[in-house]
Structure formats: C-alpha cells, structure tokens
Amino acid sequence: GSGPTDFLKEQLGGRVEGMTFTLKSKKDMYSNLTKMLETGKLKLPVHKKLLDELFDLRYELTGTGEVKIHHAEGGKDDYPDALALGVWFFRKAKSKGYFIA
C-alpha cells in the first residue's frame, strides 16, 4: 500500500519504488513470472502456502476484454503476488542496468 511505500521512501530515499496493482500491471507481472518458470530461470520453492495460493488463482476475462487475476472467494493471493512482484523487480532492475548479486 501507499503507507508502507511512503514510509520506506522516507527512510531509504530513491531506492524505493512503489507499485500500484492494476489489471494490466498484475497481468504483466504474472506473464513475466510464467515466462521465468517455463524457461527454467526460476524454480518454485517447496512452500505449502505459496503453492496452495498459486493453484487457487483465478483468471477471468472482464467485460472490457482485460484479464483479471485474483484468488477464489475466501482465498488469498499474497504469496503469489509477492513472488510475481519480486521477479518483476529483478526484470526491471536488469533493464535499468542494476547489478544484482
């Protein structure tokens, strides 16, 4: 959320970049995650909550033709979102020329 992002920006300055989840940004992050998994550049850890939430994700086409990625009613997608966001950051960092060890 914007509260934690603002706090971290205040503490760490320019090293923090916020991310607003929209239908497009979430679709882009999950497309990137899928690509990384399919090409073998990323291996999923054996983590029950992550795997349960990944298998519970729903993909829905909206009335405007956009893809909506979300959890089932009563479910959560916190772990998959965190993974997709982390992988997205590395993609962006690489394109900006950041060195990541």
N, C-alpha and C positions, 0 to 999 in steps of 0.2 A: 504494500500500500504506500501511499504518498507520505504518511507519517514516518515510518522507518526509513524511507528513502531520504526524506528531508533531514532526519537526524544524522544519518550516515554521511550525507553530503556536507553537513556542518562539521562533522568530526574529521572527515577524510578528504574534503575538498573535491577536486576534479577527478578523483579516482573512482567516483561512484556515478553510475548511470542508471536512471530509473527505467522501468519498463511498464507500459500500460498494456494490459491484455485486451485485445480486441479480437473479433472473429478472425481477421486477417493475420494479426501477429501470432495468435495461437496456432493457426493452421500452418504458418511459415515455420514456427518453432518445431511443431510435430513432424512436418515434412522433412526438416533437417535431421531430427532425431531418427526418423525411419531410415533415411539415407545412410546415416552413420552406422546404424545397426545392420542394414542389409549389406553394406560394403565391408563389414568386419572391423571398421575403425573404432567401434565401441562395443564392448561386451557388457551385458547386464549382470549386475551382481546378484547373488542369491540372497534376496531380501524380500521376505514374505509380503510386507505391506506394499512395497513398490510393485511387485509382480501382481498382487491381487488388484491393486488400483489400475494398473496398466490393462489387465484383461477385462476390467469393468468399464473402460472408456466407451463412450457412445459417439458416433459420428452421425450427424444429422444435417440434411440439406434444408436451408431456410427458404422462405418464400421468395427471397431475392437471389437465390442461387448460390449463397455462400455456405461454406462448410462450418458447422458448429461442433466443436469438440468439447465434451462435458462428461461428467460422471452420471451414473444412474441415480435415480431418486433415492435419497438416503445414503448415497455413497460419497466418496471423496476422490479428488484427483491431485492432492497436494504433492505427493511424491513424484508422480509422472510430470507434473508441471515444473517442479524443482529440477528434475533431471533434464527436461527439454530446455529449460531456461539456462542451465549451466552449460549444456552443449552448444546452445545458441551463442552464449557469451564467447566461448572459445572460437567459434566460427567468425564472429565479429572481430575479436582481438587479432586473429590471424590476418584478416583482411586489412586491419589498420597497421600491421607490421609490428605488433607487440610480441615480445619474446615470452613464451610460456614454457617453463621447465616441466 
